[in-house]
């Protein structure tokens, strides 16, 4: 299959040996899709900093390009410089640069860099053009932004600081993505903006994630999922159908690729993939 649209995959660091074994099984299955790269998430305040580095190394050993997430909240410039140097020595060429969430119990110590735009600028200052830098985009607005325009201005600052591309927060309404891209383009910004794709496998988990990150679950989807109750097979089948149609709509209308939030599970992402026309 010739793939004109690049896909990428996101994993999170496993918490124990059993979770690591599951991650390896899932990653091996998903790497058969030939993703452009995989990203590995980063815990608040560095709680999984070593886990991120270990998982990045694991992904490299499986034969794929890995992009660690890097958060600036709670970190000094010196610590960030050490992390960047270590990744460069590992041959890492791509970073997902994020502000990160303030972990509980940290008080007012946010570290030396307060915004993702500060982190992007620091990476460029420290490492030049070594890293391809991805940043986050929020089609439905960052939950802490004061307004849609303010959120867009902040996105523009990340690009001005040196970002090469963006991955969006997940969403279930294609119009939100296209509106965001149009507003970004109207500002003269032309970096690729890849939609983040969240499989639907568990209604309560999805609802919790969505409340935290400001992603709207459309009423019709919520009602259908509520009707399924504990019928996991029906939830999964419905979710695959909904997300495959959304993904196809995005690709057909100009999205440069798809970034799957795999939740370290291969089955649903593979099922969505198999429904897509990618070439």
MOVENCOR-V98025 format. One record per backbone hydrogen bond with DSSP energy under -1.0 kcal/mol. CO is the residue of the C=O (numbers start at 1). NH is the residue of the N-H. Records with the same first field share a line. If there is no record, write none. Layout:
# MOVENCOR-V98025
CO->NH + NH
This chain:
# MOVENCOR-V98025
6->258
7->36
8->260
9->39
10->262
11->41
16->20
17->21
18->22
19->23
20->24
21->25
22->26
23->27
24->28
25->29
26->30
27->31
30->33
31->34
37->9
38->67
39->11
40->69
43->46
44->47
46->49
48->52
49->53
50->54
51->55
52->56
53->57
54->58
55->59
56->60
57->61
58->62
59->64
60->63
65->38
67->40
68->96
70->98
72->75
75->112
76->80
77->81
78->82
79->83
80->84
81->85
82->86
83->87
84->88
85->89
86->90
87->92
88->91
93->132
95->134
96->70
98->72
99->73
103->106
106->109
108->110
110->74
115->119
116->120
117->121
118->122
119->123
120->124
121->125
122->126
123->127
124->128
127->130
132->95
133->164 + 165
134->97
135->167
137->169
138->141
142->145
147->151
148->152
149->153
150->154
151->155
152->156
153->157
154->158
155->159
156->160
157->161
158->163
159->162
165->135
166->194
167->137
173->176
174->178
175->179
176->180
177->181
178->182
179->183
180->184
181->185
182->186
184->187 + 189
185->188
192->166
194->168
195->259
197->261
202->206
203->207
204->208
205->209
206->210
207->211
208->212
209->213
210->214 + 215
218->222
219->223
220->224
221->225
222->226
223->227
224->228
228->231
230->232
231->235
232->236
233->237
234->238
235->239
236->240
237->241
238->242
239->243
240->244
241->245
242->246
243->247
244->248
245->249
246->250
247->251
248->252
249->253
250->255
251->254
256->6
258->8
259->197
260->10 + 262
262->265
266->270
267->271
268->272
269->273
270->274
272->275
273->276
